[in-house]
Amino acid sequence: MITVNGISFAQNDKEMIDSLFKPVNGRTCQGYAKRLKDKIVFFDLQRKEIATLVRNPHGVFLVNSHVVNGKRFYQYSLGEYNKPIFGLQNLGYMAENAAIEKMAEQAGI
């Protein structure tokens, strides 16, 4: 299980099912997550890719991402639809960046 900003994401079906009966922080998992070398890819409950938390030489970013014909595409930032999923709604630019940096530290990337 990957928990960022107090919101949990299952890494497999067992963790998702367990969260239904034993909620983490009083909540079930918001979706799925897959940890890669320098990033974490997040998926909705239907396993559709929605966002990626990445650390690279330029900094830490949480961006919209999706796959089309086997190729991953990224947007520069997180869209308004996805901000509530990660608890980032109603934050200013600097507060949002600080929250994303904290998420990366919590996730260990």
C-alpha positions in Angstrom: 0.0 0.0 0.0 1.2 3.5 -0.8 -0.1 6.3 1.3 0.5 9.9 0.3 -1.0 13.0 1.9 -3.1 10.7 4.1 -4.7 9.0 1.1 -4.0 5.4 0.4 -3.5 3.6 -3.0 -3.5 -0.2 -3.2 -0.6 -1.9 -5.1 -2.7 -5.1 -5.7 -6.2 -6.4 -5.4 -5.6 -7.9 -1.9 -4.7 -4.5 -0.5 -7.8 -3.0 -2.2 -10.1 -5.6 -0.7 -8.5 -5.3 2.7 -9.1 -1.5 2.7 -12.8 -2.1 2.3 -13.0 -4.0 5.6 -10.1 -2.2 7.5 -10.0 1.4 6.2 -6.7 3.2 6.4 -7.0 6.5 8.1 -10.7 6.0 8.1 -10.9 5.7 4.3 -10.8 3.0 1.7 -8.2 3.1 -1.0 -8.7 5.8 -3.7 -7.3 3.6 -6.4 -4.2 1.7 -7.3 -0.5 2.7 -7.5 2.6 1.1 -9.1 6.0 2.0 -7.8 8.7 2.3 -10.5 12.4 3.3 -10.2 12.0 7.1 -9.8 8.2 7.5 -9.9 4.9 6.2 -8.8 2.1 5.8 -11.3 -1.5 6.2 -9.9 -4.6 4.6 -11.4 -8.3 5.0 -10.7 -10.5 2.1 -9.5 -10.9 0.9 -13.0 -7.1 0.8 -13.4 -7.0 3.7 -15.8 -3.8 5.7 -15.4 -4.6 9.2 -14.0 -1.3 10.7 -12.6 2.4 10.2 -11.9 4.5 11.4 -9.0 8.0 11.7 -10.3 11.4 12.9 -9.0 13.9 13.9 -11.7 16.9 16.3 -11.8 14.4 19.2 -12.3 12.5 18.5 -9.1 9.4 16.7 -7.8 6.2 16.8 -9.9 2.7 15.3 -9.7 1.3 15.4 -13.2 -1.6 14.1 -15.2 -0.6 11.0 -17.2 -2.3 8.6 -19.5 -1.5 5.8 -21.9 -2.5 5.8 -25.6 -1.5 2.9 -27.8 1.0 1.7 -25.3 2.8 5.1 -25.0 2.7 7.1 -21.8 1.9 10.8 -22.1 2.3 13.5 -19.4 0.9 16.9 -18.9 2.9 19.6 -17.1 0.7 19.7 -14.1 -2.2 18.0 -12.3 -5.7 18.9 -13.6 -8.5 20.2 -11.4 -10.3 16.8 -11.7 -7.4 15.0 -10.1 -6.5 17.5 -7.3 -9.3 16.3 -4.9 -8.1 12.7 -5.3 -4.8 13.7 -3.8 -6.1 16.2 -1.3 -4.6 19.2 -3.2 -7.8 21.2 -3.9 -7.9 24.8 -2.8 -4.2 25.2 -2.3 -2.1 28.0 -3.7 0.9 27.3 -6.0 3.6 27.3 -3.2 1.4 25.2 -0.8 0.7 22.7 -3.6 4.4 22.3 -4.4 5.2 21.8 -0.7 2.5 19.2 -0.4 3.8 17.4 -3.5 7.4 17.4 -2.1 6.0 16.0 1.1 4.1 13.3 -0.8 7.4 12.2 -2.5 9.1 12.0 0.8 6.3 9.9 2.3 6.4 7.6 -0.8 10.1 7.2 -0.6 11.0 8.6 -4.1 
